[in-house]
Amino acid sequence: MDKASCKVLAVSQVVETETPVSGRTMEDAAMTPQTKKVRVVVADDHPLYREGVVRALSGNGQFEIVAEAEDGRTALAEIEHHVPDVALLDFKLPGLDGLAITRAVVRDGLRTRVLLISAFTESGIVYKALEAGAAGFIAKEARQLEIVDAVAACARGDNVLPPDLASGLISEIRLRASNDRPVLTKRESEILKLIASGKSLPDIAAELYLGVTTVKTHVQHLYEKLGVSDRAAAVAEAMRRGLLE
């Protein structure tokens, strides 16, 4: 028996799909006894990755790809035009990111359910995605079969979140419930203020008499605590949480 079935977090419980029989093919994945196909918009700025996902979904008799997009504005326009059942969007789309598109879909009351996919899976990012109204969040490293199952789950009305991301999300929720201000070390606070002032990592290293590699390590810890993946997002999140006052 192949134990590699996709797991999803549906509302307040983790729902595990049936263990597939040996020899399960992509065409068999996530099939349900329905006549109407699930209409999907796929958006990713990496052509090869997008084409792979589209092939995986198209090869399954359950889905119809109604549009593809390589940037956020095009993706939103296609969603507004087609109003698909599911929009599978890269979190870091150029123009408008997946978070902004999710908020627009919710704001406009579209019935489309948004499934975000990203190489960045920090708990803070996942939290923001679900808070914005996304139906699910999966990692880009997920296998094609898992992506197919996740899209099918979203179409059924489930909220999709693999268990490895769910554990981090639970910790993030508890952290935010107890205190919206993450506990930073003195060094992390110093580096955060220098980042906000526009200094580069070599400049920060020189000012604090540290090696650049050491500064990079502190910055990575800082990003993890803020739930971000770049310096602009770190400054914005720090300002929101009152860490630069």
N, C-alpha and C positions, 0 to 999 in steps of 0.2 A: 504493500500500500504506500502510495506517495503521500508523505506527511506535510508537504509544502503548500497547504491551502492558505488562502489569504484570510486574515482575521480583521474584523472591523469592530469599532466601538459604537454600538447603536444605543442612543439616548443614555441610559445609566448603566448599561451592561455591555460587556464585550461579547459579540456574537461570532462564533467560529463557523465558517462554512464547512460543509460535509467534507470528510477526507476523500479526495478523488481516487478513483480506481487507477491501477497501473495502466499506462498508455494513454492517459488523458491528453487530448490535443487542444491547441488554442481554439479550434472551431467549437469544441465541446464546452469551453470555459464559460461559466456564468449564464448558460442558456436557461431560459424559463419558458413555460408553455404559454406564450402570448403571440398574437398575430401582429400587433402594432410594434414597429421597431422603435428603439430608443434613439432619439435624434440628438446628435452630439456636435458641439463645436470644440475644436482642438486648437490651442494657441501655445506656441513655443518659438523662441527666436533662433533655436538651433535646428536647422533643416533636417539633419540626419536623425536627430532624436524625435522630432515631430513626425517625420515620415514613418519611423518605426512604430510609434504609438498608433498612428492612423492605420497602418497595415494590420496591426494586432486587432484593433477594433473592427476594421472592415472585414477581416477574415472570420469574424464571428457573426452568425446570422441574426444576432439580436440587435445590432447597432447600424445606424445610418449616419455617416459623417456629412453634415449639411454645410460645413464651412471649416476652413483652416485659416490661421492668422499667425503672423510673425512679430506683431507688436501689439501693445495694449489698446491703442485707439481703434485699430482695425478689429480686434477681438470684440470690443464692446459694441462696435457698429454691427458686427455679424450677429451677436447675441440679440441686440435690439431688433434686428431685421427678421431673424429666424425664430427667436424665442425657443431654443432647443430645450430638451428635457435636462440635459447635463452640459455644463461648460467645463472642460478640463483645461486648466490654465496654469502656465508657469508662473510662480510667485514673482519672479524678477523680470517680467516682460518690460521692454523699453517703451517709453512714452507714458503709458499708464501701467502700474504694476498690478499684480493679481488682487492685492488688497483693495486698491482703488476701484477696480472693476467689480469686485464683490459688493462693495458698498453701494455702487451705482445700481447694480441689479436689485439689491434689497430696497434701496430708496425708491426705485421706479416700480416696485411691486411685481417684477417679472417672475413667472413661475419656474424659471431656470434655476437648477441647483448647481452651485459652483463647487468643483473639486479642485483644490490647489495642489500643485506638485512642485517640489523644490529640492535643490541640493542643500539648502540650509534648513536644518530641523531643530534649531534651538527652541526651547520650550516657550520663550517669550514670543517668538514669531508664530508658533502654532497657536498660542493663546490669542494673539491679535487676529489671526485668520478666522478662528471660530467665533470670536467676539464680533467680528464684522459681519458674520452671517454665512460663512462658508459651510457647506454641508460636509466637508471632509478635507483632510490634509494627508498627503503621502510623500514619501521620499523618492527622489529621482532614481535612486539606486534600486528601487523595487523592480522585480521582474515583470515582464509584460503581462504574464498571467495574473499577477496581483493587481496590476493597473486595470485590466479588463474586469476583474471581479469587483474592484472598488467602484468603477463607473456603474456597473450593474447595481451595486448596493445603493449608490446615490439615487439612481433612477427608481428604486423600490421605496425610497423615502428614509433609508438609514443614514445615520451620521457616521462617516467613515474616519477611523483613526487607528492605525496599527498599534498593537500593544506596546511596542518599544517607544513610540511617541506618547502614548497615553500616560505612561508612568511619569514622564517629564512634565506633562501638562498638569497632572495632579499636584506635583510639587510646586509648579508655578502658581496654581490656583491658591494653594495653601499659603504661599509666600505673599501673594497679593492680598489675601484675606487678612493676614496678620499685620502686614506692613507694606505699603506700596513703595517704600524707599528701601532698595537693596542695601545690604551691609557691605560697604566698600572698605578695603584696607586704606591706611593713610597714604601708601604709595599709589594705589589705584586712584584715589581722590586727586592726588597731585597730578598724575598723568592725565586724568580726565579734564582737569582745568587747562592744562597745557594743550591738549588736543582741541579744546573749545577755542583757545586763543589762536589756533591756526598753525601751531608749530608742527614740524615734521618729526618723524621718529628719531632721526639722527640728532636733530636739535634738542629734543626731549632728553635723549641719552646724554648729550653733552652737558645740559643744564643740571641734570640730576646725578652726574658722574656715574652713569650706569652703562653697561654694554647695550648695543642695539638689540641683540638677541633677548636680553633680559627685559627690555622695554616691550618688545613684541609679546613676550609671555604675559606680562602684566596687562597689556592691551587685550589679549585674547581672553583672559579671565574677566576683564571688565566687560567685554562684549557678551560673554556668556551670562553674566549677572544681569545685564540690561536686556538680554534677549534680542540682540542685533548682530549684524554681520559686517558693518563698515563704520567709518568714523563719523560720517554725516548723520547716520541713524543714531549713533551713540550720543552725539551732542543733542539731537532732537529729543531722544528719550530721557536723557539726563535733565534737560530743561523741563520736560513734562512732569518728571518726578521730583522736581525741586532740588536736584543735587548740585546745581551750579549757582545757587543763591549766595 
